[in-house]
């Protein structure tokens, strides 16, 4: 059993070649000096993630991702919820391929766990740069 798993909650969504994503995430964590203890990515709808955002974070907004860390900063352990609706909409809005936007959001959760923030403009710029590096890493990995 892998330390990284992918599930769909209320959407019909599956990743093709999960092992490619697992290898990529393991490499990404290692690049940032971290080890993955256990990551569970849950793909869901806007409605599902909005409810989590309201119930647990008291934010009445839509979002593309919510990361719930459980472990320490060296060994990453988390449930990461991703709205496929938001990813599709963002891809369309920013004229990005869906897969690249999905990679951006998947890596965003892991990067948060590695200590990168996105509250200030400077932090957002650094996060965006790290996301771009992650997307390149995915596309350049050997399959």
Secondary structure as UniProt FT lines:
FT   STRAND          4..8
FT   HELIX           18..31
FT   TURN            32..33
FT   STRAND          35..44
FT   HELIX           46..57
FT   STRAND          65..69
FT   STRAND          75..83
FT   HELIX           84..93
FT   TURN            94..95
FT   HELIX           98..113
FT   TURN            114..115
FT   HELIX           121..140
//
